Amino acid sequence: MRNLFAILALAAASCAAADQPDLVLRGRLDGADHQTYRTVPIAVPPGTQRLTVAFSYDGKEQRSVIDLGLLGPDGAVVGWSGGNKSVFTVSAVDATPSYLPTPTRAGTWSLLLGVPNLRKTAHADYTARVWFGRTLDAVDEPPVLAPPLRSGPGWYRGDLHSHTGHSDGSCAADGGGPAVPCPLFLTAQAAARRGLDFIAITEHNTVAHASEIRALQPWFARTLLLPGRELTSFQGHANLFGTLAPVDFRVMAGRRGWSDLLRTVPPRALVSVNHPVRPSGEDCMGCGWADQEALRQAQAIEAVNGRDADTPYSGIPFWQAALDRGLRLTAIGGSDNHHADAADPQASVGAPTTVVYAPELSQPAIVDGIRAGHVFVDVAGTPDRLLALTAEANGHAAMMGDALAAPAGTPVRFALQVRAAAGMRPVILVDGVPGGWLADAPIGDGDRTLAFAWTADGKRHTVRAEVRDAQGKLALLGNPIYIRP
């Protein structure tokens, strides 16, 4: 799969580049520094939006101890982590626990080193690696700050839409009583208990939850916590992933439209239009989406929101209509969960589940996988169902989300891999219309691969797969392969 391998190679190269610090500071402390504070200046250049430091020292076998803190350019204490953290980051919108979110303006900042113990005849050599982040995009964070939770390519399962007490998520208070703003921890815990690989926390018009995510991520060692936001306006809603950069969400009819807003979004971020056909009114202000032109600036559509897959509120026809107009928009799903303590599995975090093929479990990799369309939606949010459509023509291969060149008369061979969908039936759709292939191919137990072929007609087409249960209800929704002459 040439396109897929190119994406994996670019991701690896990007990570390797980001791993190189912008500045390395080295020094030595000795017995004369015992129970003193020393400062190490850091010249922060203009344009820096994030300051990240990784600190290490030797001499611990002699009981040498160096505690760590940070001073701003005015000499004020920005944070003090002592000996409990060797890596920290600071930006205007978020910071590692022990540190305050602080604008990283240009000037001389300083590491503050406290030395509670250093024997008279001992010494300790220290190294501080420093990164100056030029943006607040996830791809610009050094891997030392947010290493992948899991290495290696695979299908990673997650929920791309949830809310906590940082916006309008609520749950029962401990001990009962009225509902209260729900702690973010409970949503993350619900995702972990469901076995999700990632959960996006998408609060309305704020990234105030980003610092809390940094605090919780080390504890959730198997579940990636993604800081997103739901840009919520009177004229539509859209999720924004991959950046903490400030974005003005105020869309107002006749004054500022979605196209104006989306032009301010960083180019490496990802925009997904939410619940596009929900009625907009007093029950859900601005929930529907009407700005068809602005769709050209989005990268995804929430085709399945909660339990709407087989209802009039399904976003799938809206998404298919966009594909028919020539747009390449990835279909994703999101629970839109507002109650982390929901008892019903079909109303909880993870239903539906968006399953993303990515080179690793990290925020940049998941965002890139969605952008590439390497995605299917598991409507029920099962732990193991799989839907993977691939195609081959003239020696070139493609997976869901890829484009495949196939001039008129070219044989195109497709393969559909399905898992854990016994008793269900596949549906192959060409330009949104069932093509008749595999119509009599029920899916057995376990992992099954079904093959079919097609001769290209020299026109543009989308070919995608669905899996439906015995009652005809949608179980799995795949993204298309784009056939191009």
C-alpha positions as CSV (number, residue, x, y, z in Angstrom):
1,M,0.0,0.0,0.0
2,R,2.2,2.7,-1.3
3,N,0.2,5.7,0.0
4,L,0.1,4.1,3.5
5,F,3.8,3.5,3.6
6,A,4.5,7.0,2.5
7,I,2.4,8.4,5.4
8,L,4.2,6.1,7.9
9,A,7.6,7.2,6.6
10,L,6.6,10.9,6.9
11,A,5.3,10.4,10.4
12,A,8.6,8.7,11.4
13,A,10.7,11.5,9.9
14,S,8.6,14.2,11.6
15,C,9.1,12.5,15.0
16,A,12.8,12.2,14.5
17,A,13.1,15.9,13.7
18,A,11.0,17.0,16.7
19,D,13.2,14.8,19.0
20,Q,16.2,17.1,18.4
21,P,16.4,19.8,21.1
22,D,16.9,23.4,20.1
23,L,19.3,24.0,23.0
24,V,21.4,21.8,25.3
25,L,22.6,23.3,28.6
26,R,25.2,21.5,30.7
27,G,26.9,22.3,34.0
28,R,28.3,20.9,37.2
29,L,27.4,21.4,40.8
30,D,29.7,20.5,43.7
31,G,29.8,20.5,47.5
32,A,29.8,24.3,47.6
33,D,26.2,24.2,46.2
34,H,24.8,22.1,49.0
35,Q,21.5,23.6,50.2
36,T,21.6,26.6,47.8
37,Y,19.6,27.6,44.7
38,R,21.2,28.1,41.4
39,T,19.8,29.5,38.2
40,V,20.6,28.5,34.6
41,P,19.6,31.1,32.0
42,I,17.5,30.1,28.9
43,A,17.4,32.6,26.1
44,V,13.9,32.1,24.7
45,P,13.7,33.5,21.1
46,P,10.8,35.5,19.7
47,G,8.0,33.5,18.3
48,T,8.2,30.7,20.9
49,Q,4.8,29.5,22.0
50,R,5.8,26.4,24.0
51,L,8.9,25.8,26.2
52,T,9.7,22.2,27.0
53,V,12.6,21.0,29.2
54,A,14.0,17.6,29.8
55,F,16.4,17.6,32.8
56,S,18.8,14.9,34.0
57,Y,21.9,14.7,36.3
58,D,24.3,12.1,37.7
59,G,25.8,11.5,41.1
60,K,22.7,9.9,42.5
61,E,24.7,7.0,43.8
62,Q,26.3,9.5,46.2
63,R,22.9,10.7,47.3
64,S,23.2,13.9,45.2
65,V,19.8,15.6,44.7
66,I,18.9,18.4,42.4
67,D,15.4,19.8,42.4
68,L,13.9,21.6,39.5
69,G,11.8,24.7,38.9
70,L,11.4,27.5,36.4
71,L,11.6,31.3,36.5
72,G,10.0,33.6,34.0
73,P,11.8,36.5,32.4
74,D,10.6,38.8,35.2
75,G,12.1,36.5,37.8
76,A,8.7,35.2,39.0
77,V,8.4,31.5,39.8
78,V,6.4,29.8,37.0
79,G,6.6,26.4,38.6
80,W,8.4,24.1,41.0
81,S,8.4,20.3,40.5
82,G,11.3,19.5,42.8
83,G,12.5,16.0,42.2
84,N,9.2,14.4,41.0
85,K,9.4,15.4,37.3
86,S,12.3,15.4,34.9
87,V,10.3,16.7,31.9
88,F,7.9,19.7,31.9
89,T,6.3,22.0,29.4
90,V,4.8,25.5,29.6
91,S,2.6,27.5,27.2
92,A,0.0,30.2,27.4
93,V,-2.8,27.7,27.5
94,D,-1.5,24.6,29.3
95,A,1.4,23.3,31.4
96,T,2.7,20.3,33.2
97,P,1.4,19.8,36.7
98,S,3.6,21.9,39.1
99,Y,3.8,24.6,36.5
100,L,1.4,27.5,35.6
101,P,0.2,28.1,32.1
102,T,2.3,31.2,31.1
103,P,2.8,33.0,27.9
104,T,6.3,32.1,26.7
105,R,7.4,35.6,25.7
106,A,10.9,36.2,24.4
107,G,13.6,37.0,27.0
108,T,15.8,35.3,29.5
109,W,14.0,32.6,31.5
110,S,15.9,30.5,34.0
111,L,15.9,27.0,35.3
112,L,15.8,27.1,39.1
113,L,17.9,24.4,40.6
114,G,17.5,23.6,44.3
115,V,20.2,21.5,45.9
116,P,19.0,19.9,49.1
117,N,21.9,17.5,49.2
118,L,25.4,17.4,47.7
119,R,28.3,16.0,49.7
120,K,31.4,18.2,50.2
121,T,33.6,16.0,48.0
122,A,30.9,15.1,45.5
123,H,29.8,16.6,42.2
124,A,26.8,16.3,39.9
125,D,26.8,16.9,36.2
126,Y,23.5,18.0,34.8
127,T,22.0,18.3,31.3
128,A,19.0,20.3,30.3
129,R,17.6,19.7,26.8
130,V,15.3,22.5,25.7
131,W,12.7,22.8,22.9
132,F,11.2,26.1,21.7
133,G,7.8,25.2,20.2
134,R,6.8,27.6,17.4
135,T,3.2,26.5,17.4
136,L,0.6,24.9,19.8
137,D,0.1,22.1,17.3
138,A,0.5,18.5,18.5
139,V,2.9,17.7,15.8
140,D,5.4,20.3,17.2
141,E,5.5,18.7,20.6
142,P,8.8,16.8,21.1
143,P,8.3,13.0,21.6
144,V,10.0,13.3,25.1
145,L,6.9,15.3,26.1
146,A,4.2,13.0,24.7
147,P,5.8,9.6,23.7
148,P,3.5,7.1,21.8
149,L,1.5,5.0,24.2
150,R,2.0,2.1,21.8
151,S,4.4,1.6,18.9
152,G,3.7,-0.1,15.6
153,P,1.0,0.1,13.0
154,G,-2.5,-1.1,13.8
155,W,-6.2,-0.4,14.1
156,Y,-6.7,1.8,17.1
157,R,-10.2,2.2,18.6
158,G,-11.5,5.4,20.2
159,D,-14.2,7.9,20.7
160,L,-13.8,11.4,19.1
161,H,-16.6,13.3,20.9
162,S,-17.1,13.7,24.6
163,H,-17.7,16.4,27.2
164,T,-16.8,16.8,30.9
165,G,-17.3,19.4,33.6
166,H,-15.0,21.7,31.6
167,S,-18.1,22.4,29.5
168,D,-21.5,20.8,29.9
169,G,-20.7,17.3,31.0
170,S,-22.5,16.3,34.2
171,C,-22.9,13.3,36.4
172,A,-24.2,12.4,39.9
173,A,-22.1,13.7,42.7
174,D,-20.3,11.3,45.0
175,G,-22.8,10.3,47.7
176,G,-25.8,11.3,45.5
177,G,-27.6,14.6,45.2
178,P,-28.1,16.8,42.2
179,A,-26.0,16.4,39.1
180,V,-22.7,18.3,39.1
181,P,-20.1,19.2,36.5
182,C,-18.5,15.8,35.8
183,P,-14.7,15.4,36.5
184,L,-12.7,14.7,33.4
185,F,-11.1,11.7,35.2
186,L,-14.5,9.8,35.0
187,T,-14.7,10.1,31.3
188,A,-11.2,8.9,30.8
189,Q,-11.8,6.1,33.2
190,A,-15.0,5.1,31.3
191,A,-12.9,4.9,28.1
192,A,-10.2,2.8,29.7
193,R,-12.8,0.4,31.2
194,R,-14.3,0.0,27.7
195,G,-10.9,-0.9,26.4
196,L,-10.6,2.1,24.1
197,D,-7.2,3.0,22.8
198,F,-8.0,6.8,22.7
199,I,-10.6,9.2,23.9
200,A,-11.0,12.8,22.7
201,I,-12.2,15.3,25.2
202,T,-13.9,18.0,23.0
203,E,-15.2,20.8,25.3
204,H,-17.2,23.6,23.9
205,N,-15.0,26.5,22.7
206,T,-12.3,26.0,25.3
207,V,-9.0,24.1,25.8
208,A,-9.1,24.7,29.6
209,H,-8.9,20.9,30.0
210,A,-5.5,20.5,28.3
211,S,-3.5,20.9,31.5
212,E,-5.7,18.3,33.3
213,I,-5.1,15.9,30.4
214,R,-1.4,16.4,30.8
215,A,-1.8,15.6,34.5
216,L,-3.9,12.4,33.9
217,Q,-2.1,11.0,30.9
218,P,0.7,9.2,32.8
219,W,-1.9,7.4,34.9
220,F,-3.8,6.3,31.8
221,A,-0.9,4.3,30.4
222,R,-3.0,2.4,27.9
223,T,-5.6,5.0,26.8
224,L,-4.5,8.1,24.9
225,L,-6.2,11.3,26.0
226,L,-6.7,13.7,23.1
227,P,-7.4,17.4,23.9
228,G,-9.9,18.6,21.3
229,R,-12.6,21.2,21.3
230,E,-16.1,21.6,19.8
231,L,-16.3,24.9,18.0
232,T,-19.9,25.7,18.9
233,S,-21.6,28.4,17.1
234,F,-25.2,29.5,16.3
235,Q,-24.6,28.3,12.7
236,G,-23.1,24.8,13.3
237,H,-20.7,22.8,15.4
238,A,-17.4,21.3,14.4
239,N,-14.7,19.4,16.3
240,L,-11.1,20.6,16.1
241,F,-8.2,18.2,16.8
242,G,-4.4,18.4,16.8
243,T,-3.9,22.0,18.1
244,L,-4.3,24.1,21.2
245,A,-4.0,27.3,19.3
246,P,-6.6,30.0,20.1
247,V,-9.5,30.0,17.6
248,D,-12.4,32.5,17.7
249,F,-15.6,30.4,17.5
250,R,-17.9,33.3,17.0
251,V,-19.8,32.7,13.7
252,M,-22.6,35.3,13.2
253,A,-24.9,35.4,10.2
254,G,-24.1,38.3,7.9
255,R,-20.9,39.1,9.8
256,R,-18.6,36.2,10.0
257,G,-19.2,32.8,8.5
258,W,-17.6,29.3,8.9
259,S,-15.3,29.9,6.0
260,D,-13.9,32.9,7.8
261,L,-13.5,30.9,11.0
262,L,-11.8,27.9,9.3
263,R,-9.3,30.1,7.6
264,T,-7.9,30.9,11.1
265,V,-7.4,27.2,12.0
266,P,-3.8,26.0,11.8
267,P,-3.3,24.0,8.6
268,R,-2.1,20.9,10.3
269,A,-5.1,20.7,12.5
270,L,-8.2,18.6,11.7
271,V,-11.8,19.9,11.4
272,S,-14.8,17.5,11.6
273,V,-18.3,18.8,11.1
274,N,-20.5,17.4,13.9
275,H,-24.1,16.0,13.8
276,P,-24.7,17.9,10.5
277,V,-28.4,17.2,10.1
278,R,-29.6,17.6,13.7
279,P,-32.4,20.1,14.0
280,S,-31.2,23.5,15.1
281,G,-33.4,25.2,17.6
282,E,-34.1,25.8,21.2
283,D,-33.3,22.2,22.1
284,C,-30.0,22.3,20.3
285,M,-28.9,25.7,19.2
286,G,-26.9,25.7,16.1
287,C,-26.6,21.9,15.9
288,G,-27.4,21.6,12.2
289,W,-24.9,22.5,9.4
290,A,-26.0,24.6,6.4
291,D,-22.7,26.1,5.1
292,Q,-22.0,23.8,2.2
293,E,-19.1,26.0,0.9
294,A,-17.2,25.8,4.2
295,L,-17.2,22.0,3.9
296,R,-14.4,22.4,1.5
297,Q,-12.2,23.5,4.4
298,A,-13.1,20.5,6.6
299,Q,-11.4,17.2,6.6
300,A,-14.1,14.9,8.2
301,I,-17.8,14.6,9.0
302,E,-19.3,13.0,12.1
303,A,-21.4,10.5,10.1
304,V,-22.5,8.7,13.2
305,N,-23.3,10.7,16.4
306,G,-24.4,8.6,19.3
307,R,-27.3,6.3,18.4
308,D,-28.4,8.1,15.2
309,A,-27.0,5.7,12.5
310,D,-30.4,4.4,11.4
311,T,-32.5,7.5,12.2
312,P,-33.5,10.6,10.3
313,Y,-30.6,12.3,12.1
314,S,-27.9,10.1,10.6
315,G,-25.1,12.1,9.1
316,I,-24.3,9.4,6.5
317,P,-26.5,10.8,3.6
318,F,-25.1,14.2,4.3
319,W,-21.5,12.8,4.1
320,Q,-22.3,10.8,0.9
321,A,-23.7,13.9,-0.7
322,A,-20.4,15.7,0.0
323,L,-18.5,12.7,-1.6
324,D,-20.8,12.9,-4.6
325,R,-19.8,16.6,-5.0
326,G,-16.1,15.5,-5.2
327,L,-15.1,16.3,-1.6
328,R,-12.8,13.9,0.2
329,L,-14.1,13.9,3.8
330,T,-13.5,11.2,6.3
331,A,-16.5,9.6,7.9
332,I,-16.0,9.3,11.7
333,G,-18.2,8.7,14.7
334,G,-18.5,10.1,18.2
335,S,-20.6,9.3,21.2
336,D,-21.1,13.0,22.1
337,N,-21.2,11.7,25.6
338,H,-22.2,14.2,28.3
339,H,-22.6,11.8,31.2
340,A,-19.6,9.7,32.1
341,D,-21.7,7.6,34.5
342,A,-24.2,6.5,31.9
343,A,-25.2,2.9,32.6
344,D,-26.4,2.0,29.1
345,P,-23.5,0.8,27.0
346,Q,-25.1,2.3,23.9
347,A,-25.3,5.7,25.5
348,S,-21.8,5.7,27.1
349,V,-18.3,6.6,26.0
350,G,-17.2,4.5,23.0
351,A,-20.6,4.1,21.2
352,P,-19.9,4.5,18.4
353,T,-16.2,3.7,18.1
354,T,-14.0,5.3,15.5
355,V,-11.3,2.8,14.4
356,V,-8.2,4.4,12.9
357,Y,-5.3,2.7,11.2
358,A,-2.2,4.6,12.4
359,P,1.6,3.9,12.6
360,E,1.5,4.3,16.4
361,L,-0.8,5.4,19.2
362,S,0.0,9.1,19.5
363,Q,-2.0,12.2,18.9
364,P,-0.3,13.2,15.6
365,A,-0.6,9.7,14.3
366,I,-4.3,9.4,15.1
367,V,-5.0,12.8,13.6
368,D,-3.1,11.9,10.4
369,G,-4.8,8.6,10.1
370,I,-8.2,10.3,10.2
371,R,-7.1,12.9,7.7
372,A,-6.0,10.1,5.4
373,G,-9.4,8.4,5.7
374,H,-7.9,5.2,7.1
375,V,-11.0,4.8,9.2
376,F,-14.1,2.7,9.8
377,V,-16.9,3.3,12.4
378,D,-18.1,0.5,14.7
379,V,-21.6,1.6,15.5
380,A,-22.1,-0.5,18.6
381,G,-18.6,0.1,19.9
382,T,-17.5,-3.5,20.1
383,P,-14.0,-4.4,21.2
384,D,-13.0,-6.5,18.1
385,R,-15.0,-5.9,14.9
386,L,-13.0,-5.1,11.8
387,L,-13.9,-3.7,8.4
388,A,-11.0,-3.2,6.0
389,L,-11.5,-2.6,2.2
390,T,-8.5,-2.7,0.0
391,A,-8.1,-2.5,-3.8
392,E,-5.4,-3.1,-6.4
393,A,-5.0,-2.0,-10.0
394,N,-2.0,-2.0,-12.3
395,G,0.3,-3.1,-9.5
396,H,-0.8,-0.2,-7.2
397,A,-2.7,-0.8,-4.0
398,A,-5.0,1.3,-1.9
399,M,-6.9,1.1,1.4
400,M,-9.9,3.0,2.6
401,G,-9.2,6.8,2.2
402,D,-6.7,6.4,-0.6
403,A,-7.1,7.2,-4.3
404,L,-6.4,4.6,-6.9
405,A,-5.7,5.3,-10.6
406,A,-7.8,3.1,-12.9
407,P,-8.2,4.2,-16.5
408,A,-11.1,2.8,-18.5
409,G,-10.9,-1.0,-19.0
410,T,-8.6,-1.5,-16.0
411,P,-9.4,-4.5,-13.8
412,V,-9.7,-3.5,-10.2
413,R,-9.5,-6.2,-7.6
414,F,-11.0,-5.6,-4.2
415,A,-10.7,-7.4,-0.9
416,L,-12.9,-6.9,2.1
417,Q,-11.7,-8.2,5.4
418,V,-14.4,-8.5,8.1
419,R,-14.0,-9.8,11.7
420,A,-16.4,-10.6,14.5
421,A,-19.6,-10.0,12.5
422,A,-21.1,-13.5,12.3
423,G,-24.6,-13.6,10.7
424,M,-24.2,-10.2,9.2
425,R,-24.0,-9.2,5.5
426,P,-21.6,-6.9,3.6
427,V,-22.8,-4.2,1.3
428,I,-20.6,-2.7,-1.3
429,L,-21.6,0.8,-2.5
430,V,-20.5,2.6,-5.6
431,D,-21.1,6.4,-5.3
432,G,-23.5,5.6,-2.4
433,V,-25.5,3.0,-4.3
434,P,-25.3,-0.7,-3.6
435,G,-23.4,-2.3,-6.4
436,G,-24.6,-5.9,-6.0
437,W,-21.2,-7.4,-5.2
438,L,-21.1,-9.8,-2.2
439,A,-24.9,-9.5,-1.8
440,D,-25.2,-13.2,-1.2
441,A,-22.0,-13.5,1.0
442,P,-23.0,-13.9,4.6
443,I,-20.2,-13.4,7.0
444,G,-19.1,-16.5,9.1
445,D,-17.4,-16.6,12.4
446,G,-13.9,-15.3,12.9
447,D,-11.8,-13.4,10.4
448,R,-13.0,-13.6,6.8
449,T,-11.8,-12.0,3.5
450,L,-14.2,-11.6,0.6
451,A,-13.0,-10.7,-2.9
452,F,-14.7,-9.2,-5.9
453,A,-13.6,-7.5,-9.1
454,W,-14.7,-4.6,-11.2
455,T,-13.6,-3.2,-14.6
456,A,-13.1,0.6,-14.4
457,D,-15.2,2.8,-16.7
458,G,-12.8,5.7,-16.9
459,K,-14.9,7.9,-14.5
460,R,-14.5,9.0,-10.9
461,H,-16.1,6.8,-8.3
462,T,-16.2,6.2,-4.6
463,V,-16.3,2.5,-3.5
464,R,-17.0,1.8,0.1
465,A,-18.3,-1.0,2.3
466,E,-20.9,-1.4,5.1
467,V,-21.8,-4.3,7.2
468,R,-25.5,-4.7,8.3
469,D,-27.0,-7.1,10.8
470,A,-29.8,-9.5,10.2
471,Q,-32.4,-6.7,10.8
472,G,-30.7,-4.5,8.3
473,K,-29.3,-2.2,10.9
474,L,-25.8,-0.6,10.3
475,A,-23.0,-2.3,12.2
476,L,-19.9,-1.1,10.4
477,L,-19.3,1.9,8.2
478,G,-16.2,2.1,6.0
479,N,-14.6,5.0,4.2
480,P,-14.3,4.9,0.4
481,I,-11.5,4.1,-1.9
482,Y,-11.5,6.9,-4.5
483,I,-11.2,5.5,-8.0
484,R,-9.7,8.0,-10.4
485,P,-9.1,7.9,-14.1
